[in-house]
């Protein structure tokens, strides 16, 4: 049974004011040997916005999950100005979670990887490849080990397959830009590349 935690009105207001910055703060704590996986990794690699799914937490592979979770918890507590987060063991062995004590929502899961994880570097952060994520979901679907995840894994697999079929983005967006009116009152069009 969980203990009931009470916060002052000031602490609660401070949490509500700063809660939008929590994902950014968690991302800042992820160091180079750590690898982001799960829904955040998928969304970072999707070519179209409609293939991205909203998520509230980060899933991270770390060689030292307990230390990484503690570091994240301390940074978030410092930002909030009070003990708003806690580290707890996850349901899987080798997993530690950073959970909000105010809302009881998990903001980050740190897991020790069982073997080497292939990754890409995106915006300075290591991210598990879509191929690795798809192989993992297909294995889960084939073995039927996590029945509570079947629908979610089928959806992930379908989204990755759709993403593979899409053409790559163009390097430049070319959009016509109107110049000011000339002496005859006509506008000339010039092409802007950015």
C-alpha positions in Angstrom: 0.0 0.0 0.0 1.3 3.4 -1.0 1.8 6.1 1.6 -0.3 9.3 1.1 1.9 12.2 0.4 0.7 15.8 1.0 2.2 18.9 -0.5 1.7 22.5 0.3 -0.3 24.7 -2.1 2.9 26.5 -3.0 4.7 23.2 -3.9 1.7 22.0 -5.9 1.5 25.3 -7.9 5.3 25.2 -8.5 4.9 21.6 -9.9 2.1 22.6 -12.2 4.0 25.6 -13.4 7.1 23.5 -14.3 5.6 20.2 -15.4 5.8 21.1 -19.1 9.6 21.3 -18.8 9.9 17.8 -17.3 10.5 16.0 -20.6 13.2 18.5 -21.6 14.9 18.2 -18.3 14.9 14.4 -18.5 16.3 14.5 -22.0 19.2 16.8 -20.7 20.1 14.1 -18.2 20.5 11.4 -20.8 24.3 11.0 -21.5 26.1 9.6 -24.5 26.5 6.0 -23.5 22.8 5.8 -22.7 20.3 4.9 -25.5 16.7 6.1 -25.9 14.3 3.4 -27.0 10.5 2.9 -27.0 8.0 5.4 -28.2 10.3 8.5 -27.9 12.9 6.7 -30.1 10.2 5.8 -32.7 8.8 9.3 -32.8 12.3 10.8 -33.3 12.8 8.7 -36.4 9.4 8.9 -38.1 9.2 10.9 -41.3 5.6 12.1 -40.9 3.9 13.7 -37.9 0.8 11.5 -38.2 3.0 8.4 -37.5 4.2 9.8 -34.1 2.3 8.8 -31.0 2.2 10.9 -27.8 4.0 9.6 -24.7 4.8 11.0 -21.3 7.9 9.1 -20.4 11.4 8.3 -21.7 12.6 4.7 -21.9 16.4 4.6 -21.7 19.0 1.8 -21.8 21.7 2.5 -19.3 24.6 0.4 -18.0 23.9 1.8 -14.5 20.1 2.3 -14.4 19.9 3.0 -10.6 22.5 5.7 -10.8 21.0 7.3 -13.9 17.5 7.3 -12.4 18.9 8.9 -9.2 20.7 11.6 -11.2 17.5 12.4 -13.1 15.4 12.4 -9.9 17.8 14.8 -8.2 17.9 17.2 -11.1 14.1 17.3 -11.3 13.8 17.8 -7.5 16.2 20.7 -7.7 14.2 22.3 -10.5 10.9 21.9 -8.6 12.5 23.1 -5.3 11.1 20.3 -3.2 11.1 16.4 -3.2 8.6 16.0 -6.1 10.1 12.8 -7.6 11.2 9.4 -6.4 13.2 6.4 -7.7 11.5 3.0 -7.6 12.2 -0.5 -9.0 10.4 -1.3 -12.2 8.3 -4.4 -12.8 11.1 -5.8 -15.1 14.4 -6.9 -13.4 17.2 -4.3 -13.9 14.7 -1.4 -14.4 14.5 1.7 -12.2 11.8 4.3 -12.7 11.6 8.0 -11.9 8.1 8.7 -10.7 6.4 12.0 -9.8 5.2 11.9 -6.2 2.6 14.6 -7.0 0.8 12.9 -9.9 2.2 9.3 -9.5 3.1 9.2 -13.2 6.4 7.7 -14.4 8.6 10.2 -16.3 11.6 7.9 -17.1 12.4 4.2 -17.1 16.1 3.2 -17.0 16.9 -0.4 -18.0 20.2 -2.3 -18.2 20.4 -3.7 -21.8 20.8 -7.5 -22.1 23.0 -7.2 -25.2 24.5 -4.5 -27.5 21.8 -2.2 -28.9 22.2 -0.8 -32.4 21.7 3.0 -32.4 21.7 6.2 -34.4 22.7 9.6 -33.2 19.9 12.2 -33.5 20.4 15.7 -32.1 23.4 14.5 -30.1 21.4 11.7 -28.4 21.8 8.0 -29.1 18.5 6.4 -30.2 17.7 2.7 -30.8 17.3 2.0 -34.5 13.8 1.3 -35.9 15.1 -2.0 -37.2 16.0 -3.1 -33.7 12.7 -1.9 -32.2 10.8 -3.7 -35.0 12.8 -6.9 -34.4 12.0 -6.7 -30.7 8.3 -6.2 -31.2 8.1 -9.0 -33.8 9.8 -11.3 -31.3 7.3 -10.3 -28.6 4.4 -10.9 -31.0 5.8 -14.3 -32.1 6.4 -15.6 -28.6 3.3 -14.1 -27.2 5.1 -13.4 -23.9 3.6 -10.0 -23.2 -0.1 -10.4 -24.0 -0.9 -6.9 -22.5 1.3 -5.4 -25.2 0.1 -7.3 -28.3 -2.1 -4.5 -29.7 0.6 -1.9 -29.0 3.3 -4.0 -30.6 1.2 -4.6 -33.7 0.6 -0.9 -34.1 4.3 -0.1 -33.7 5.2 -2.7 -36.3 2.6 -1.3 -38.7 3.8 2.3 -38.2 7.4 1.3 -38.9 6.4 -0.5 -42.1 4.5 2.6 -43.3 7.5 4.8 -42.4 9.8 2.5 -44.6 7.6 3.0 -47.6 7.6 6.9 -47.4 10.0 8.8 -49.6 12.8 10.7 -47.8 12.4 14.4 -47.2 13.8 16.8 -49.6 16.9 18.6 -48.5 15.4 22.0 -49.2 11.9 23.4 -49.0 11.4 25.5 -52.1 8.6 28.0 -51.7 7.8 31.0 -53.9 8.2 34.4 -52.2 6.6 37.6 -53.5 8.7 40.7 -54.0 7.4 44.2 -53.4 5.4 45.7 -56.2 7.4 47.1 -59.1 6.7 50.4 -61.0 3.9 48.9 -63.0 2.1 47.6 -59.9 3.0 43.9 -60.5 4.6 41.6 -58.1 7.6 39.5 -59.2 8.0 36.0 -57.8 11.4 34.9 -56.5 12.2 31.5 -55.2 13.3 31.3 -51.6 15.3 28.3 -50.3 15.6 27.7 -46.6 
